Every structure is written in structure tokens, then in C-alpha cells.
């Protein structure tokens, strides 16, 4: 049951357990028949998560929905996108982008085999029920009880239904180590009714905790539950339930020839991975880069000395949860070929040299007998390592055969399939080099999955800034052995080292305006209480003073929450994010509610001239340029490895720098010609209308 939810879960401790092997095998043998008796199901559920880090507690709840009618009616609404299917017609909708796409399919298996299916986060009961092909169902059943410590507990009643109860270890999608959960399945239908994270069972041997950073500890200890709110079985479901109706403001994604070609390539890549256990990447078919790895046990591993051998290189780190879970899989792989001199397994730790003792400790804990050392960053960069664990396989002839990124319970099995094929002299499809045209697309940052240009689609590519707002002045490629990395969670992706002409500080319901050049308090304004009010978490709004040709304004934003209290627990669920402002001098107030998936992490008044400011709203992966009344003049995405910084050039002119693998400087073109702002906010009657003048000296 590793994939009942791709979340970090805990476990359960209870007496009266059944032996794992025979009891669970017998249950699995009878389980599919229960699901096959279901002709239709409607289910609404809620995924609840609670995590504490840095003294702060974060709680969230995600609504999920599942509707199924045999043989070909399906609606699945998950965390990241929604799927609608009826017959051969399917539609996928991404709420965050407000984009939908219609497509013709041959059957349900085509959807379930697609790379997007994983993002639906279907529970294991749904996967088994939807699968009609023998191989697919067998794979879905294999996801049950993969932990040797899984147990069946005595039956219980839950919400008036008799349930079969189990405990198993779960897989995380966030990087924390696997933990435990208790699962309730309806005894009659076989459908999931609930799971919840719990402490590790008493029958599990207590092991030494790995050295975690705060993030890994928080993810490991995160409390997660999946609660079924409504579940109706074998009731009539009309066709209309499976038809997609575009929400207001949604746009249809039209597939271009290039995107269709990229998707065909993605399908081929998936077939390659399934056949060989490896993926193609930029180094496929090329000579493996030389590197020297100082080993923990002494001596050094040199790639140039491995000709005639199949080499499996595992790039990992002690702070990486999936890497730590992959170590036992790599141990099994090395032991499988312990007597074969033609196979070498080597562990390349990407930790800093200062973590040497942590690396030794983890190697000793897992009793790893193969060669391991801390390697140089230049080698990691040469092997195009962007995410870890990253396992690269090199053939006997010294050419790269493919790679595998991420942890999977099938990792050892998949890698062994590739190694056995190479030992038998077979050619792997994953070793096929990219063509010049394919490499060009990768260099340009075009995603092989969908044919679009994304910020994280390429190690070299990036997001191109909108030429209507930003004009490139110069660009410099930074030649460094240190690969580009994303900023830390606490780092600001968008910053301004350009101080505004006027600072604004709240003093109760008064706005104190301070001249940035002299430090003088040039004016104090009485504000309506609604603009200064704290939210449900006691946070005051972030306000800026904005100078525009049409007049000055005070602009701010605030997040509001729905608060639910249960016992000693308080849950804050994001209800809305609001941008608001007050025109000066008349005091007219306007408000604009942002869309459900929009957020603002910072608000800047960037001086673009002596008389005018540019209002910039920053989130973690994009920035929005607003008008003084909340209209969106431009939305600009950003590469996840890149920081954007507003500053002054040598002549005192405001510019934008992008700092990443490249350093680029852009002139700011404002106002944007021919660009009508979207969603201008309508004014609302203010609680107070203070007469206000622009600060003296402006």
C-alpha cells in the first residue's frame, strides 16, 4: 500500500495482529472480485495535512473527488489537475493555469499509462478497480503490502460501516523517509474509507534515526489523513456527470505541431524507460566523462580504469530523503553482482566535505559494501545531475547507457534489468544519442513532455522575459563548476535593492510616509480601518506608497483564512488573497480578489522614473506587474533556479537583473505599449475618505 497517498505518513501500534505473509496474500487473492462487483461509485474526500517547522504550524486540506461508471466514464479531481472522460473523449484541466485540453483516446488504459496519471494521486483501490488489463491490474496489486512489516488488524466499524483494517509503510513525495499509516477498507465494497498517519508499530524494530535537517524532520513527522466525506456505490450516474464545463476565465490549450511531436517523443521515452529501466538524457550514447572519486575506504575510483565493465554510479546525499531510501536498493544491486568482476557499483556522495562523518555514519548504518566516496562538484555537473538520487549506467565500451532519477521500490529490479541486458550484449534504447535537433530543443528549454518552454525543463534553458516589458541589454554565461541551484525555501526569488522614493509604515490606522532621501516624516494619513485590519492569524497587511501619472495611491495585499478548531488543534485554510488600494487624495478604496491559485509573497513599488513607480507583486515562480488600481498589466514566469533583482545601473536608471546560470540585465519598458490591463478593480465606498496630498518634495 505504498501509494495509498504519495505523502509523508507515520504509522500504528496495536495488539492482536495477524501474521503478515499468509493473511495478506489470502486477502489480496479475493480483493479484486469485490471491486469488480462495483458498477459505479461517487466519492468526495479530503486530504488533510499538518506540518510544523521553525516554530510555525502549517495546516491544509485539499478537496478530492472521484466518479466512475463502468466501462468508460471517469472523473478524477486531484491536487494538481482534473480529469474527465466519457468513452473516447477526455479532457484534462489544470486549475492553477486555468487551462484545459480535449483529446481523443483509445481507451481508459491510455489515460492510466500517461505520465499525468501519477499526478492524479489515485488511491490504490481506484487503480485496481480501473484496470481491466491483466498486466496493469497485477502492477496495481503489487503496490499493496510492499513492506515486510505490513499487518492486518482486527476489523472495526467506521461511520456505520464494517471495515477491514491494515497497517503499512508509506512512500513520500516530498523527500522524507517512509513512515506509517492505518488504513480502513469497506468490508463489503473494498473501497478505501480512511487512512491516517500514526506512530511506528511496536513490531517494527527501532532503528537509529538518520541525520536529518529541519525540513526532512518536519516532512517525516507531518500528520496526514485521507477522509471520505461521501461515498455512494452502484447508483445511476448520468452522462452529464462526466462532461467538462469550462469555468469562467478558463482557456483551451491548442496543441501545435511541435507540441504534438514532443508528446510523441515523450511517449517513446516512456516506452524506452519501461523496456530498459533507464531514461535517455543528454549524455546518452556519449563517452562517460572522466572523474576521480576519493573513497571512504581509501584509494580512489577512476572512471577511466573501468573499461570493459558495466558501471552503475549513484549520485546521492545524506540530506536527501529519497536518496537514503534508495541506498538499500543499491545495496541489493551490488550484492547481486558481488561475484561478477564485470559489474561495478559506486556511490558518489554529493555532500560537502564537511559532511564526511555523516556519510560514514550512514554507510555503516546501511552496511554498504560497495565503493563510496564524496566526489567533486565538477563531476556532478559533467554528468548533468540536477535532481538526486540520480543513477547513471555506463556500458562496457565506456559510453553512457541512460539514467534513472528518483526513488522507486522497483529501483533494484529496474537497474538489474538494464545491467543484465548489457552483460548479454544487448543494445539499450536509452543509450540512443539525442539528435542535433533534439539537443537544440533541450538547450532552448523546451520540455520533452509537452513541447512547451518551462522554467525547470532544462539544465540550460530558462524562461524568456516578455519583450514588451523588458529589453535585454546584455547577457553573460557564467562558466562555473558549481551547477545552478534553486534558492532555499527561505530565500526571496524576487527582490528589490532599489529603495522606493517614499517609505510607508503603519501606526495603528495611520500611514506614516517617510521620505527615503532625507528620512523625514513628510505626511501622516488616516486610513480606513478595513485597510489596516489584521487577518485571522493576526498579520497586518503589507502596504506600499505608489506614485502614478493618474495620481498617488496606497496599495496592499492580505491573505484571509477559514479557521476551524477541533480540540487543541486549529486549522487555517486559505480562503482568499486580496489586493486593495486607496486613491489619493480623494480616499476612494478599491478591492480585487485574486484567483484561487494566485498568491503574493511580496509587493514592491519600483521607481521607474522621478515621478512614477511600478507596482510589482512577487510569488515564488512569477511576478505580476499591476496598475495602480489592481489591473494585471503583465504576468511573467521565472526559472526556478533564477533570482530576479530590481536595481539601478551605473547611470541611475532602474533595471532588472536575472541571476542564475546566466547573469542578464534588462531595461524596464514601462508603460507597456498596446497592452490593456486585465481585471481592473472596481472602487468601493471607503469607511473614511481622508483628504490627502502627495508627500512634500515628490
Order of alpha helices (4+ residues) and beta strands (2+ residues): alpha-beta-beta-beta-beta-beta-beta-alpha-alpha-alpha-beta-beta-beta-beta-alpha-beta-beta-alpha-beta-beta-beta-alpha-beta-alpha-beta-alpha-beta-beta-alpha-alpha-beta-beta-beta-beta-beta-alpha-beta-beta-beta-beta-beta-beta-beta-beta-beta-beta-beta-beta
